[in-house]
């Protein structure tokens, strides 16, 4: 203790600092910079207000390599982004402006000139940017590997053409809800960006089978593809995707109502590494398609079959026998599923330590008989039973007693007494009485 006190007095005598900033003299600047490099945007801004020395260090470009302004503030003005670009320049590697609706073309054009080494750029919801911004990015930011332009209403095929010409190193591209983009734009991208492993075009309703063919012919490295609600995609396009993308692991076709068992059969034949398949609202799918899928795609972990109204217990039997690694299964609004199908799942996955989510909303043929046995799925963490009319409260209580860590989501309509059975109070509201 004595040694510590002497040392402290010695340091104070050696560095007589009226503002008590002893740390600035004891620690080298490089060490303080290193400590600041672990801080987020909010913490750096707070440090910048401590003193002039910390202001210089906290705002040093080397500390601002990964900036997510959405986590800090969404009403970001152009002035903030321009200052950030000027300060960071070649240091910046990731910038997220998600939801920053004040950002426009002029801002992005200046940013592209200053931050040429940017690798990941997220512009989701920046609704004021247009093809001009995309063209500038393709010209100035050729090292881009991840680009999110989702919810860009003014981005069209011309922007896609510019991306294909200038950003050939893209690995991840999100164009969800860019409603002006057609199959021609996707063809420009796939033809030139041959290293894409993730393509998300959710809600791009103008895409048709030509887009799917372009993906299949040019994107052999693709691992994740989201075509949700691309309503013009059908079996012929998906056959080309399956044939040309053998490494596909994640596929979303929810809302693509034109696909049939042919698509499932082609996926089972060519995409045997598939782990996630979402086909909600694909009402033409039947049991035989899932038989072909389950026989070959044995690594399936997540399957969304919501509103696949023609499937029966046979599909669940195929899953139980062919997909041992299944973790999440959605069967909402599959009205032909009965207790027998659920019991098949229980018999197969009772020893699994991975099966964790089961969604059974609006399955009217599921009853207490199978729900009470769900406790055998020891890894189950969440089950949804909304509007399962034959499932009782008592069955759910017994299930929760067996699995105390289980989240059960269910809804029971309140008991409403039939009109006319209780004469103690008037059935007419007060306003009607007055009128």
Number of C-alpha atoms within 10 A of each C-alpha: 6 7 7 9 10 11 12 12 11 11 14 13 10 9 14 11 11 7 7 10 14 14 10 12 11 10 10 10 15 10 10 15 18 13 12 21 18 10 15 17 17 13 12 20 14 12 20 17 12 12 11 11 14 20 16 13 21 27 19 16 18 19 23 25 16 18 19 17 20 16 13 12 13 14 14 17 14 18 11 11 19 16 12 20 22 15 18 19 22 16 19 24 20 18 21 19 25 21 20 22 19 16 23 18 18 13 19 23 18 18 24 23 17 21 22 20 19 26 19 19 21 21 23 21 20 22 20 16 23 20 20 19 22 24 23 21 28 23 18 21 21 20 19 25 19 20 21 21 24 25 21 23 18 16 25 20 20 18 24 24 22 21 27 24 18 22 24 21 18 25 19 20 21 21 24 23 21 23 21 16 24 19 19 19 21 24 23 21 27 24 17 20 23 19 18 25 19 20 22 21 23 24 21 23 22 17 24 18 20 19 23 24 24 22 28 22 17 21 25 20 17 25 19 20 21 21 24 23 22 23 20 18 25 19 19 15 21 24 21 20 30 25 17 22 23 21 18 25 19 19 20 21 24 23 23 23 20 16 23 17 19 18 23 24 22 20 27 23 17 20 23 21 19 25 20 20 19 21 22 25 20 22 21 15 24 19 18 16 20 21 22 19 27 23 17 20 21 20 18 25 19 20 20 21 24 23 22 22 21 15 23 18 20 18 19 23 20 21 25 22 18 20 21 17 19 23 21 19 21 21 24 25 22 24 20 16 24 17 17 18 20 23 20 19 21 21 15 17 25 16 13 17 13 18 25 19 20 21 22 26 24 20 24 19 16 24 18 18 15 19 20 18 17 24 20 16 21 19 20 24 17 16 21 20 23 18 18 22 17 13 23 14 13 11 17 19 13 14 20 17 12 16 18 10 12 19 14 18 14 17 14 13 7 6 6 6 8 7 8 9 7 10 8 7 6 10 10 8 8 9 7 7 8 6 5
